[in-house]
Amino acid sequence: ALVTTASTTGIIICVLVLVAFFIQYLRAQSLRRKLLALVVGVVLAVPIGLIAQANIMDKFTGDMRGSSWAREYDLFTGLNVFQAHWLRGVGFDRRQYLDAAKDLGYEDTPLRGQTHILYDRDNSNGIVYILYSIGLPFALILFLGMFRQRFFPNRLLAGAILFLSLFGESITFTPFPLLLIFSGLTGRWKSSRPRAAAHQLDEIHDGSAMPPGRSG
């Protein structure tokens, strides 16, 4: 389904998920099933590779090259704004970003002649949007939560998928991404207390063992 969306980000996520699946699958299977999985992987890689090649060519040299130009402008303009306001960001006021983009906008874009479009468009890159909106210190906290989310067992894979998704769409501060991010910030850190000591304290609390130096 991801491949059929004609989205470059979707294709990258599809490849990432397949690679993670095959790595996990190959670890737990017999040699025969490992060979079968490798064959299936090669068979799947051919059509996905052809679709990815056609998609990339269309985005950079075909009828949809305007999309790549716009995303390139958003990426570098957003990074320029972030570089100028890296500590505190410019906030969530759309006008603040547009004013900064007029002065710091990416000048080497093929769209530079269409100022009526460039100077009145929001940034489509969700990751860059985080950086220039709230600054680096708070952005790092959100990135930490992104890769520590607690809804999916493979935290790194889910975090990478969310990161790539936000890289292509400015949906960071919508309910579902925030739900995943804050789930990684609200979970308890693992205790450094030794298990034996913890078990002993539990027994004392339950009355099944007495503290040292005291008798019943």
Disulfide bonds with the S-S distance in Angstrom:
none
